């Protein structure tokens, strides 16, 4: 069992409720939420469409909040979107998401629940598959459900508007997605639903759908999105900037070491710690990498991953390398008064590395802050411009 399941000390119910409120970006309706949270067996819904085989660090934010709800006696209703997953959630998408097969979805579902169990007490969760209420419905049911909403209402969402303005297509299936997700809240009698800020439209659709079906409206909690390892876009496997639950300890450690210094405080929040402001950025990253490997695997593997990193990437590295502000390898070469031909030769020989990975182009752009090695003895602490 990962260390995330182990509380350093038992917190009071009031303290946990304050943590839940403090972690939220927005709570709709706050007064109703405060009343519901005092009841026993309040039903808290969280939906995942298993369109990819792994959870990543971005999922820790909602899963940890669900754990807090569990700790105060709420019932966690985990919706596995095996029906809606075939459509694909268009939230925050600039283009249509490719459809995946039912076989793909089924293959991913078990991994999702196994990985979520590293944070949640999965045995106490109510796990539901939305094919339970959709796959056996008659066509007349869908006609009735869709007739309660207008195209104009669905097209209000920002991502659809952006795609329409750019000339990109919006499929009918994508327009129906928020309606299906909204009906999930009706089917499971959700009291509260949580999700990222990019899910706000879908979460509010759940309230509207419940109202139309004469079911008490759920309250909505939106949560911050975790920025990816590139320091720019939200973490997502499709953006190639994710740290995944299924990554090996060495992969997790290495990816954490490559993140920008600017996002360290946010990543530290995943393990309920704050970076030491007095510490060297490299040491802060190693501490964070250790804690995240420990959380997703165990302390033994975290120690081994740290040793592997230090043996592989830090051997011979000076404690305080020269600091340079630059956006590219070319900027660094000019700061060193190195000719393009010399730089090209070193790159071709494999003598240039950034954060332990060989650089294969003289036009290399730094993805984040990190350490650049040129040759055997030249090290530079790069601060991305």
C-alpha positions in Angstrom: 0.0 0.0 0.0 1.4 3.4 -0.9 2.2 6.0 1.7 -0.5 8.3 0.5 -2.9 6.0 2.3 -1.2 6.6 5.6 -2.1 9.8 7.5 0.8 11.3 9.5 -1.8 11.9 12.3 -5.5 11.6 12.5 -7.2 14.8 11.6 -10.5 16.1 13.1 -13.6 16.1 10.9 -13.7 19.9 11.0 -10.1 20.1 9.9 -10.8 17.8 6.9 -13.9 19.8 5.9 -11.8 22.9 5.9 -9.2 21.2 3.8 -11.9 20.2 1.3 -13.2 23.8 1.1 -9.7 25.3 0.9 -8.7 23.0 -1.9 -11.7 24.0 -4.1 -11.5 26.5 -6.9 -15.3 27.0 -6.7 -18.2 25.5 -4.8 -21.7 25.7 -6.3 -24.0 26.0 -4.2 -21.8 26.6 -1.1 -24.7 27.0 1.4 -26.2 23.7 0.2 -22.8 22.0 0.3 -22.2 23.0 3.9 -25.5 21.4 4.9 -25.0 18.2 2.9 -21.5 17.7 4.3 -22.9 17.5 7.8 -25.2 14.6 6.8 -24.3 11.0 7.0 -23.8 9.0 3.8 -23.7 12.0 1.5 -23.1 10.7 -2.1 -20.0 12.2 -3.8 -19.6 11.4 -7.5 -16.5 11.4 -9.6 -16.4 10.2 -13.2 -13.5 8.8 -15.2 -13.7 7.9 -18.8 -11.1 5.2 -19.3 -9.9 6.4 -22.7 -6.2 5.9 -21.8 -4.6 3.0 -19.9 -3.1 5.0 -17.0 -3.9 7.6 -14.3 -1.4 10.3 -14.0 -0.4 12.8 -11.2 -3.1 15.2 -12.3 -5.7 12.6 -11.1 -4.2 12.8 -7.6 -5.9 16.1 -6.9 -9.5 14.8 -7.2 -8.7 11.4 -5.8 -7.2 12.9 -2.7 -10.2 15.1 -2.2 -12.4 12.0 -2.6 -10.3 10.3 0.1 -11.0 13.2 2.4 -14.7 12.8 1.8 -14.3 9.1 2.6 -12.6 10.0 5.8 -15.6 12.0 7.0 -18.1 9.2 6.2 -19.3 10.1 2.7 -20.1 7.5 0.1 -17.8 7.8 -2.9 -19.5 6.9 -6.2 -16.9 6.3 -8.8 -18.4 6.3 -12.3 -16.4 4.3 -14.9 -17.6 5.8 -18.2 -17.4 2.7 -20.3 -20.4 4.0 -22.3 -19.4 7.6 -22.6 -15.7 6.7 -23.0 -16.4 5.4 -26.5 -17.5 9.0 -27.4 -14.7 10.8 -25.6 -15.0 13.9 -23.5 -14.4 17.1 -25.6 -13.6 19.2 -22.6 -10.7 21.7 -23.3 -10.1 20.1 -26.7 -9.2 22.1 -29.8 -10.0 19.3 -32.1 -12.2 16.2 -32.1 -10.8 13.3 -30.0 -10.4 10.0 -32.0 -13.0 7.4 -31.0 -11.8 4.3 -29.3 -13.4 0.9 -29.3 -15.3 -0.8 -26.6 -12.5 -3.4 -26.3 -10.0 -0.6 -25.6 -12.3 0.9 -22.9 -12.8 -2.5 -21.2 -9.0 -3.2 -21.2 -8.4 0.1 -19.5 -11.1 -0.1 -16.8 -9.3 -2.6 -14.6 -6.1 -0.5 -14.6 -8.1 2.6 -13.6 -9.7 1.0 -10.5 -6.4 -0.8 -9.5 -4.5 2.5 -9.7 -7.2 4.5 -8.0 -7.0 2.1 -5.1 -3.5 3.5 -4.2 -5.3 6.5 -2.9 -8.9 5.5 -2.2 -10.2 2.7 0.0 -11.6 1.1 -3.1 -13.5 -1.5 -1.1 -15.7 1.2 0.4 -16.4 2.9 -3.0 -19.5 2.3 -4.9 -18.2 1.6 -8.4 -20.7 2.0 -11.2 -20.4 1.7 -15.0 -22.6 4.0 -16.9 -23.4 1.3 -19.4 -25.6 -0.1 -16.6 -28.2 2.6 -17.3 -27.5 3.5 -21.0 -26.9 0.3 -22.9 -30.3 -1.2 -22.1 -32.3 1.9 -22.7 -34.9 2.1 -25.5 -34.5 4.8 -28.2 -37.5 6.6 -26.8 -35.6 7.3 -23.5 -32.8 9.1 -25.4 -35.3 11.1 -27.5 -36.9 12.2 -24.2 -33.5 13.1 -22.6 -32.2 15.0 -25.5 -35.5 16.9 -26.1 -35.0 18.6 -22.7 -32.0 20.6 -23.9 -31.2 22.9 -26.9 -28.3 23.0 -29.3 -27.7 26.7 -28.3 -27.3 25.7 -24.6 -24.7 23.0 -25.4 -22.8 25.2 -27.8 -22.3 27.7 -25.0 -19.2 25.8 -23.8 -15.9 27.7 -24.6 -14.1 24.8 -26.2 -16.9 24.4 -28.8 -16.9 28.1 -29.5 -13.2 28.1 -30.1 -13.4 25.2 -32.5 -16.2 26.8 -34.4 -14.4 30.1 -34.7 -11.3 28.3 -36.0 -13.3 26.4 -38.6 -12.9 23.0 -36.8 -15.7 20.5 -36.7 -17.8 19.6 -33.6 -19.4 16.2 -33.9 -23.0 15.5 -32.9 -21.6 12.8 -30.5 -19.4 15.4 -28.7 -22.4 17.7 -28.3 -24.2 14.8 -26.6 -21.4 14.0 -24.2 -22.3 16.5 -21.5 -25.9 15.3 -21.5 -24.8 11.7 -21.0 -22.5 12.7 -18.2 -25.2 14.9 -16.7 -27.6 12.0 -16.6 -25.1 9.9 -14.7 -25.8 12.2 -11.8 -29.5 11.4 -12.1 -28.8 7.6 -12.2 -26.7 7.5 -9.1 -28.6 10.2 -7.1 -25.4 12.3 -6.7 -25.4 14.9 -3.9 -22.0 16.4 -4.8 -19.8 16.0 -7.9 -16.2 17.0 -8.2 -14.0 17.6 -11.2 -11.4 19.9 -12.7 -12.1 23.4 -13.8 -12.2 22.2 -17.4 -15.2 20.0 -16.4 -17.4 22.9 -15.0 -19.8 22.8 -18.0 -20.3 19.1 -17.6 -20.7 19.3 -13.8 -23.3 22.0 -14.1 -25.1 19.9 -16.7 -25.6 17.3 -14.0 -27.5 19.9 -11.9 -29.6 20.9 -14.8 -30.3 17.2 -15.8 -31.3 16.4 -12.2 -33.7 19.4 -12.1 -35.3 18.3 -15.4 -35.8 14.8 -14.0 -37.1 16.2 -10.7 -34.2 14.9 -8.7 -32.5 17.0 -5.9 -29.7 19.0 -7.5 -26.1 18.1 -6.7 -23.6 20.6 -5.6 -20.4 21.1 -7.7 -16.8 21.4 -6.6 -14.2 22.4 -9.2 -10.6 21.7 -8.6 -7.3 23.1 -10.1 -5.7 21.4 -13.0 -2.1 20.2 -12.6 0.4 21.7 -15.0 2.4 19.1 -16.9 6.1 18.5 -16.9 6.5 21.1 -19.7 5.4 23.8 -17.2 2.8 25.1 -19.8 -0.2 22.9 -20.6 -2.3 20.9 -18.2 -1.0 17.4 -17.5 -2.2 14.9 -20.1 -0.9 11.8 -21.8 -2.0 13.2 -25.1 0.2 16.2 -24.6 3.2 14.0 -23.7 3.8 15.9 -20.4 2.4 13.4 -17.9 3.9 11.4 -15.0 1.9 8.2 -14.9 1.0 5.9 -12.1 2.3 3.0 -14.2 5.7 4.6 -14.8 8.7 2.8 -13.3 10.3 4.4 -10.2 13.2 5.5 -12.3 10.9 7.1 -14.9 9.0 9.0 -12.3 12.1 10.2 -10.6 13.6 11.4 -13.9 10.5 13.1 -15.0 10.1 15.0 -11.7 13.8 16.1 -12.0 13.0 17.6 -15.4 10.1 19.9 -14.3 10.5 23.6 -14.1 11.4 25.1 -10.7 8.3 27.3 -11.0 5.9 24.4 -10.6 7.7 22.8 -7.6 5.3 24.4 -5.0 2.3 23.0 -6.9 3.8 19.5 -7.2 4.7 19.5 -3.5 1.1 20.1 -2.8 0.4 16.6 -4.1 2.3 15.2 -1.1 1.1 17.7 1.5 4.4 19.4 1.8 6.1 22.7 0.8 9.5 23.0 -0.7 12.3 24.3 1.5 12.9 27.8 0.3 16.5 27.7 1.6 17.3 24.4 -0.2 19.1 24.1 -3.5 16.5 23.7 -6.3 18.2 20.4 -7.3 17.8 19.1 -3.7 14.2 20.2 -3.6 13.5 18.3 -6.8 15.2 15.2 -5.5 13.1 15.4 -2.3 9.9 15.8 -4.3 10.9 13.0 -6.7 11.6 10.7 -3.7 8.2 11.5 -2.1 6.2 10.9 -5.3 8.0 7.6 -6.1 7.3 6.6 -2.4 3.7 7.5 -2.8 3.1 5.5 -6.0 5.4 2.6 -5.2 7.2 2.4 -1.8 10.2 3.9 0.1 12.6 1.1 -0.9 12.0 1.8 -4.6 12.2 5.5 -4.0 15.7 5.1 -2.4 16.8 3.0 -5.3 15.5 5.4 -7.9 17.3 8.3 -6.2 20.6 6.3 -6.1 20.2 5.4 -9.8 19.6 9.0 -10.8 22.6 10.3 -8.8 24.9 7.5 -10.1 23.7 8.0 -13.7 23.2 11.8 -14.1 25.1 13.5 -11.3 28.4 11.7 -11.2 31.1 14.3 -11.8 28.6 17.1 -11.7 29.7 20.2 -9.7 27.6 21.3 -6.7 27.1 24.8 -8.1 27.2 24.8 -11.9 27.3 28.2 -13.8 23.9 29.7 -14.1 22.7 30.9 -17.5 19.3 32.3 -18.5 18.6 31.0 -22.0 15.8 29.6 -24.1 17.9 27.4 -26.4 21.2 25.6 -26.8 22.1 28.2 -29.3 21.7 31.0 -26.7 24.0 29.1 -24.3 26.6 28.6 -27.0 26.6 32.4 -27.8 26.9 33.2 -24.1 30.0 30.9 -24.1 31.4 32.5 -27.3 31.3 29.0 -28.8 31.1 28.7 -32.6 28.3 27.0 -34.4 30.7 24.5 -36.0 32.1 23.6 -32.5 28.6 23.2 -31.1 27.5 21.1 -34.1 30.6 18.8 -33.6 29.9 18.3 -29.9 26.2 17.5 -30.5 27.1 15.0 -33.3 29.5 13.3 -30.9 26.8 12.9 -28.3 28.7 15.1 -25.9 25.8 17.4 -25.1 23.1 16.4 -22.5 20.2 18.2 -20.9 19.0 16.7 -17.6 20.8 13.4 -18.5 19.3 13.1 -22.0 21.4 13.5 -25.1 20.7 16.5 -27.2 20.6 15.7 -30.9 20.1 19.1 -32.5 22.0 22.4 -32.3 18.5 24.2 -32.4 17.4 22.4 -29.2 14.9 24.4 -27.1 15.0 24.0 -23.4 11.6 22.5 -22.2 12.1 23.7 -18.7 14.8 24.7 -16.2 17.5 22.1 -15.8 21.2 21.2 -16.0 23.1 21.2 -19.3 26.3 19.3 -19.7 28.7 20.0 -22.6 31.7 17.6 -22.8 32.9 15.9 -19.7 33.5 18.9 -17.4 31.2 21.8 -18.4 28.0 22.1 -16.5 25.4 24.9 -16.6 22.3 25.5 -14.5 19.8 26.7 -17.2 17.0 29.0 -16.2 14.6 29.0 -19.1 14.1 32.4 -20.5 
